[in-house]
Amino acid sequence: MLKIIIPTIMLLPVTLLSPPKLLWTNTTAYSLLIASLSLQWLTPTYHPYKNLTQWTGIDQISSPLLTLSCWLLPLMIMASQNHLQHEPIVRKRIFIMTLITIQPFIILAFSTTELMLFYISFEATLIPTLILITRWGNQPERLSAGIYLLFYTLISSLPLLVAILHLHTQTGTLHLMILKLTHPVLTISWTGLLSSLALLTAFMVKAPLYGLHLWLPKAHVEAPIAGSMLLAALLLKLGGYGIMRLTMLMTPISNNLHYPFLTLALWGALMTSSICLRQTDLKSLIAYSSVSHMGLVIAASMIQTHWSFSGAMILMISHGLTSSMLFCLANTNYERTHSRILLLTRGLQPLLPLMATWWLLANLTNMALPPTTNLMAELTIMIALFNWSAFTIILTGIATLLTASYTLFMLLMTQRGVLPTHITSIQNSSTREHLLMTLHIIPLLLLILKPELISGIPS
């Protein structure tokens, strides 16, 4: 653990002391080294926990998410280069330092074996994200987006803190491994029901569940590209990971608590997919699509079978890479046309033909076409849900249909059609952007060859 966390923290002096010419080169190269070092976490093992220290340990659920979070740091730094071009060097340093500060907290949140430390790092990721959105966003509305994000997260996570402290007074420990061995504390009583509700709500807001998702489109639309990638790829996964971790502890969880969450998640997947068909704003469309994908993850982790857990795990990883790639593509459009409105950025295929290829690939992975891990994950989740109740196939079926239709809608609107008259000259696509897209899509295409790395099944 420390051989990743300490180099990540040492990235801070690198950003502070690098000469201005080498600032981007040094930070990108260094974080890519850390990312390639973090791939060793994926090695399959028979032990329940790898790299076990006193407070942290990596098991099959957290190792893919940890590798994903290390992998995305260089990509975020690469994506932010263009829009920070004209900023003074001090601000560039502060921006990169904000990105790097989030990293140890996310790594701690995913790898901790102790609930209190998990809560602290879960909350600590909020502060740098808030700084990113409210300082480097594009429009004045970023302040209201930041307030939405802050208050949604804080109001929902206070009950989580109370429930964790209650759990501690009941059992005397918060260590996950010992909690698995103790008798289940949350019995089927009003107290148990309310405390398990409190444990879940914070992660439901973070994940986000339909109905508690209103902060997400706002935050995504106002955030800079690195903020969007961070939110979509990692912070939403914190919610899903928390649900998967804590539903294991709530063994005699009553069905009364299951049903509202399950129905909201599946209905939300349906609703947000149909909202996507009516969107005019590109970033907001991608944000709503991630709500519908995470709805499937929530539904799967609520029914707590092996199949559904592994499906949720694979979907979280593949959605992290896919939606991050879509945000990067939307950002390349935005940097050239300075508009996110779909009507004003039509017909870019003849101008940027290679970018159109990336758009096609990203959209096909988003609508879960074989051979992508997205398809494998969605099929696994749907089979698990169908096995739990045959009625869910109606909701999930319509949701996939709508997903395919809004994805194709997005592809046709951005790439096909008549070129708007106000676009006279446009920048060429740079090597940096192509490298960025390649580093997003290569893991997606390679993981289908060995999906058990990310399936969360101890191999």
C-alpha positions in Angstrom: 0.0 0.0 0.0 2.6 2.5 1.1 4.6 2.0 -2.1 1.7 3.6 -4.0 0.5 6.1 -1.4 3.9 7.6 -0.6 4.9 8.2 -4.3 1.4 9.8 -4.8 2.0 12.2 -1.9 5.5 12.9 -3.3 3.9 14.1 -6.5 3.1 17.3 -4.6 6.8 18.5 -4.3 7.3 17.4 -7.9 4.5 19.8 -9.1 5.9 22.6 -6.8 9.5 22.2 -7.8 9.3 21.3 -11.5 10.5 24.1 -13.9 7.6 25.6 -15.9 8.6 23.9 -19.1 8.6 20.5 -17.6 5.6 20.8 -15.3 3.2 18.8 -17.4 5.8 16.3 -18.6 7.0 15.5 -15.1 3.7 15.1 -13.4 2.2 13.0 -16.3 5.2 10.7 -16.5 5.5 10.3 -12.7 1.8 9.5 -12.3 1.9 7.1 -15.3 4.7 5.3 -13.4 2.5 5.1 -10.3 -0.4 3.8 -12.4 1.7 1.0 -14.0 3.0 0.1 -10.5 -0.6 -0.2 -9.3 -1.4 -2.9 -11.9 0.2 -5.4 -9.5 -2.8 -5.1 -7.3 -4.8 -7.0 -9.9 -2.9 -10.2 -9.4 -5.4 -12.9 -8.4 -4.8 -14.6 -5.1 -6.4 -17.1 -2.8 -6.0 -14.9 0.3 -9.1 -12.8 1.2 -6.9 -9.8 1.7 -3.7 -8.8 -0.1 -1.1 -6.2 1.1 -2.6 -6.2 4.6 -1.4 -3.5 6.9 -3.1 -2.5 10.1 -5.6 -0.2 8.6 -5.6 -1.0 4.9 -6.0 -4.2 2.9 -7.0 -5.0 -0.7 -9.5 -7.7 -1.6 -11.2 -8.6 -4.8 -13.8 -5.9 -4.5 -11.4 -3.0 -4.0 -8.4 -3.9 -6.2 -10.0 -3.0 -9.6 -11.3 0.3 -8.2 -7.9 1.1 -6.8 -6.2 0.4 -10.1 -8.8 2.5 -11.9 -8.2 5.4 -9.6 -4.4 5.3 -10.1 -4.9 4.9 -13.8 -7.1 8.0 -14.1 -4.7 10.5 -12.5 -2.3 10.8 -15.5 -5.3 10.9 -17.8 -6.9 13.8 -15.9 -3.6 15.7 -16.0 -3.3 15.1 -19.7 -6.9 16.2 -20.4 -6.5 19.5 -18.5 -3.5 20.8 -20.4 -5.3 22.8 -23.0 -7.7 24.8 -20.9 -5.0 25.8 -18.5 -2.7 27.1 -21.3 -3.2 30.8 -20.6 -3.2 30.6 -16.8 -0.2 31.8 -14.8 2.2 29.0 -13.7 1.2 29.3 -10.0 -2.4 28.5 -10.9 -1.4 25.5 -13.0 0.6 24.2 -10.0 -2.4 24.7 -7.7 -4.7 22.9 -10.1 -2.4 19.9 -10.5 -1.9 19.8 -6.7 -5.7 19.8 -6.2 -5.9 16.8 -8.5 -3.1 15.0 -6.7 -4.5 15.7 -3.2 -7.7 13.8 -4.0 -5.7 10.7 -5.0 -4.5 9.5 -1.5 -7.9 10.0 -0.1 -9.6 7.9 -2.8 -6.9 5.2 -2.4 -7.5 5.2 1.4 -11.3 5.1 0.9 -11.1 2.1 -1.4 -8.5 0.1 0.6 -9.3 0.8 4.2 -10.5 -2.1 6.4 -11.8 0.2 9.2 -15.1 2.0 8.9 -14.2 5.3 10.6 -11.1 5.8 8.4 -13.4 5.0 5.4 -15.9 7.7 6.5 -13.1 10.3 7.0 -11.5 9.7 3.6 -15.0 9.4 1.9 -15.7 12.9 3.2 -12.3 14.3 2.5 -12.6 13.7 -1.2 -15.4 16.3 -1.2 -13.1 19.3 -0.4 -10.7 19.1 -3.4 -13.7 18.3 -5.7 -15.5 21.4 -4.5 -12.3 23.5 -5.1 -12.1 22.1 -8.6 -15.7 22.9 -9.5 -16.1 26.3 -7.8 -12.7 27.7 -8.9 -12.0 26.2 -12.3 -15.6 25.8 -13.6 -16.6 27.5 -16.8 -19.6 29.6 -15.8 -20.9 31.6 -12.8 -23.4 28.9 -12.1 -20.6 26.8 -10.8 -21.1 28.3 -7.3 -24.7 27.0 -7.1 -23.4 23.6 -8.4 -20.8 23.5 -5.7 -23.4 24.3 -3.0 -25.7 21.6 -4.3 -22.8 19.1 -4.2 -21.7 20.1 -0.7 -25.1 20.1 0.9 -26.4 16.9 -0.7 -23.3 15.0 0.4 -23.1 16.5 3.9 -26.8 16.1 4.8 -26.8 12.5 3.6 -23.5 11.6 5.3 -24.3 12.8 8.8 -26.6 9.9 9.4 -23.9 7.6 8.2 -21.5 9.0 10.9 -24.2 8.5 13.6 -24.8 4.9 12.3 -21.1 4.1 12.3 -20.7 5.4 15.9 -23.8 3.4 16.9 -22.3 0.3 15.4 -19.2 0.9 17.3 -21.0 1.2 20.6 -22.8 -2.0 19.9 -19.9 -4.2 18.8 -16.8 -2.4 20.2 -15.0 -2.5 16.9 -15.3 -1.1 13.4 -12.7 -3.3 11.7 -14.4 -5.0 8.7 -12.8 -8.4 9.2 -13.9 -8.6 12.9 -17.4 -7.2 12.0 -17.8 -10.2 9.7 -17.1 -12.5 12.5 -19.4 -10.9 15.2 -23.1 -11.6 15.5 -25.2 -9.4 13.2 -26.0 -6.3 15.2 -28.7 -4.9 12.9 -31.5 -7.1 13.9 -35.0 -6.8 12.4 -36.2 -4.0 14.6 -37.0 -0.4 14.1 -33.5 0.6 15.3 -31.9 -1.9 13.0 -34.0 -0.7 10.1 -33.3 2.9 10.7 -29.6 2.4 11.2 -29.2 0.4 8.0 -31.2 3.1 6.2 -28.7 5.7 7.6 -25.8 3.5 6.5 -27.2 3.3 3.0 -28.5 6.8 2.3 -25.0 8.5 2.1 -23.9 6.0 -0.6 -27.2 6.3 -2.4 -26.7 10.0 -2.8 -23.2 9.6 -3.9 -23.9 6.8 -6.3 -26.5 8.6 -7.2 -29.9 7.0 -6.8 -32.7 8.5 -9.0 -34.4 11.1 -6.9 -31.2 12.0 -5.0 -29.3 12.7 -8.2 -30.1 16.4 -8.7 -26.6 17.5 -7.8 -24.9 15.4 -10.4 -25.9 17.0 -13.7 -25.3 20.4 -12.2 -21.8 19.5 -10.9 -20.9 17.8 -14.2 -22.0 20.6 -16.4 -20.1 23.2 -14.4 -16.9 21.2 -13.6 -13.8 21.5 -15.7 -12.8 18.4 -17.7 -10.7 16.9 -14.9 -13.5 17.5 -12.4 -16.0 15.7 -14.7 -13.6 12.8 -15.2 -13.0 12.5 -11.5 -16.7 12.7 -10.6 -17.9 10.2 -13.2 -15.1 7.7 -12.9 -14.2 7.7 -9.3 -16.5 9.5 -6.9 -19.6 7.8 -8.2 -17.8 4.5 -7.6 -17.3 5.4 -4.0 -21.0 5.2 -3.6 -21.3 1.8 -5.3 -18.3 0.5 -3.3 -19.8 1.6 0.0 -23.1 -0.1 -0.8 -21.3 -3.3 -1.6 -19.2 -3.1 1.5 -21.9 -2.3 4.0 -24.7 -4.5 2.6 -22.5 -7.5 3.5 -22.6 -6.4 7.2 -26.4 -5.9 7.3 -27.1 -9.6 7.0 -30.8 -9.9 8.2 -31.7 -6.7 6.2 -35.4 -6.6 5.8 -37.1 -6.7 2.4 -39.0 -3.5 3.3 -35.7 -1.7 3.0 -34.8 -3.4 -0.3 -37.9 -2.7 -2.3 -37.9 1.1 -2.4 -34.2 1.3 -3.3 -34.6 -1.4 -6.0 -37.6 0.1 -7.6 -36.2 3.6 -7.5 -32.9 2.4 -9.1 -34.6 0.5 -11.9 -37.3 3.1 -12.5 -34.5 5.7 -12.4 -32.6 3.9 -15.0 -35.7 4.1 -17.2 -36.5 7.7 -16.4 -32.9 9.1 -16.8 -32.5 7.3 -20.1 -35.7 9.0 -21.4 -34.5 12.3 -20.0 -31.3 11.8 -22.1 -33.4 11.7 -25.3 -34.6 15.3 -24.6 -31.2 16.8 -23.6 -29.8 19.8 -25.4 -26.6 19.9 -23.4 -23.9 17.4 -24.3 -22.2 17.2 -20.8 -25.6 17.0 -19.1 -26.6 14.1 -21.4 -23.5 12.1 -20.4 -24.1 12.9 -16.7 -27.7 11.6 -16.9 -26.5 8.5 -18.7 -24.1 7.7 -15.8 -27.1 8.0 -13.4 -28.9 5.3 -15.3 -25.9 3.0 -15.4 -25.2 3.5 -11.7 -28.9 2.7 -11.1 -28.2 -0.8 -12.4 -25.2 -1.1 -10.0 -27.4 -0.1 -7.0 -30.1 -2.6 -8.0 -27.5 -5.3 -8.3 -25.8 -4.7 -5.1 -29.1 -4.6 -3.2 -30.0 -8.2 -4.0 -26.6 -9.4 -2.8 -25.9 -12.5 -4.8 -22.5 -13.5 -6.1 -23.6 -12.9 -9.7 -25.0 -9.5 -9.1 -22.0 -8.4 -7.1 -19.6 -9.4 -9.8 -21.9 -7.8 -12.4 -22.0 -4.5 -10.4 -18.2 -4.6 -10.1 -17.6 -5.0 -13.8 -20.1 -2.4 -14.6 -18.5 0.1 -12.3 -15.1 -0.3 -13.8 -16.2 -0.3 -17.4 -18.6 2.7 -16.8 -15.7 4.6 -15.2 -13.6 4.3 -18.3 -16.4 4.8 -20.8 -18.0 7.9 -19.3 -14.6 9.4 -18.6 -13.8 8.9 -22.3 -17.1 10.5 -23.3 -16.4 13.5 -21.1 -13.0 13.9 -22.7 -14.6 13.8 -26.2 -17.2 16.3 -25.2 -14.4 18.5 -23.9 -12.5 18.3 -27.2 -15.7 19.6 -28.9 -16.1 22.3 -26.3 -12.6 23.6 -26.7 -13.0 23.9 -30.4 -16.5 25.3 -30.7 -16.9 26.9 -27.2 -20.4 25.4 -26.9 -22.0 22.4 -25.3 -25.3 22.7 -27.1 -25.9 19.8 -29.4 -27.5 21.9 -32.1 -24.4 24.1 -32.4 -21.8 21.4 -32.7 -23.3 19.2 -35.4 -21.5 17.6 -38.4 -18.0 17.4 -37.0 -17.2 14.1 -38.8 -15.8 15.6 -42.0 -13.7 18.1 -40.1 -12.2 15.8 -37.5 -12.5 12.3 -39.0 -10.2 10.6 -36.5 -12.1 12.1 -33.5 -15.3 10.7 -35.1 -13.7 7.2 -34.8 -13.2 7.8 -31.1 -16.7 9.0 -30.8 -18.0 5.9 -32.5 -15.9 3.6 -30.2 -16.9 5.4 -27.0 -20.6 5.4 -28.0 -20.6 1.7 -28.9 -19.0 0.8 -25.5 -21.6 3.1 -23.8 -24.5 1.2 -25.3 -22.9 -2.1 -24.3 -22.1 -3.7 -27.6 -20.2 -7.0 -27.7 -17.2 -7.5 -27.1 -17.1 -5.0 -24.3 -17.1 -5.5 -20.6 -20.2 -3.3 -20.4 -22.2 -6.0 -22.2 -20.9 -8.7 -19.9 -21.8 -6.6 -16.8 -25.2 -5.6 -18.0 -26.1 -9.2 -18.9 -24.8 -10.5 -15.6 -26.9 -7.9 -13.7 -30.0 -8.5 -15.7 -29.8 -12.3 -15.2 -29.3 -11.8 -11.5 -32.3 -9.4 -11.3 -34.4 -11.7 -13.5 -33.6 -14.6 -11.2 -34.6 -12.5 -8.2 -37.9 -11.4 -9.8 -39.0 -12.0 -13.4 -40.9 -8.6 -13.5 -37.6 -6.6 -13.6 -36.9 -7.8 -17.1 -39.5 -5.3 -18.4 -37.8 -2.3 -16.7 -34.2 -3.4 -17.6 -35.2 -4.2 -21.1 -36.8 -0.8 -21.8 -33.8 0.8 -20.1 -31.3 -0.9 -22.5 -33.4 0.0 -25.5 -33.5 3.7 -24.4 -29.8 3.6 -23.7 -29.0 2.4 -27.2 -31.3 5.1 -28.6 -29.9 8.1 -26.7 -26.4 6.9 -27.4 -27.1 6.8 -31.2 -28.8 10.1 -30.9 -25.7 11.6 -29.3 -23.5 10.1 -32.0 -25.7 11.3 -34.9 -26.1 14.8 -33.4 -22.4 15.4 -32.9 -20.9 13.7 -36.0 -23.5 13.8 -38.7 -25.8 16.5 -40.1 -25.1 19.8 -41.8 -22.2 21.8 -40.5 -23.4 25.0 -38.7 -22.5 28.2 -40.5 -20.7 29.7 -37.6 -17.9 27.1 -37.6 -15.5 28.5 -40.1 -12.1 27.3 -39.0 -11.4 24.6 -36.4 -8.2 23.3 -34.7 -6.8 20.0 -35.7 -7.0 17.2 -33.2 -3.7 16.8 -31.3 -1.6 13.8 -30.5 -2.2 14.4 -26.8 -6.0 14.0 -27.3 -5.6 10.8 -29.3 -3.3 9.4 -26.7 -5.8 10.2 -24.0 -8.6 8.4 -25.9 -6.3 5.4 -26.5 -5.5 5.1 -22.8 -9.2 5.1 -22.1 -10.2 2.5 -24.7 -7.3 0.0 -24.5 -8.1 -1.2 -20.9 -11.7 -1.6 -21.9 -10.9 -3.8 -24.9 -8.2 -5.8 -23.1 -10.3 -6.5 -20.0 -12.8 -8.6 -21.9 -10.0 -11.1 -22.5 -9.6 -11.6 -18.8 -12.7 -10.3 -17.0 -12.1 -12.2 -13.8 -9.5 -9.5 -12.9 -12.4 -7.0 -12.3 -15.3 -9.3 -11.6 -14.8 -9.3 -7.8 -14.9 -13.1 -7.6 -11.9 -14.4 -5.5 -10.0 -16.5 -8.0 
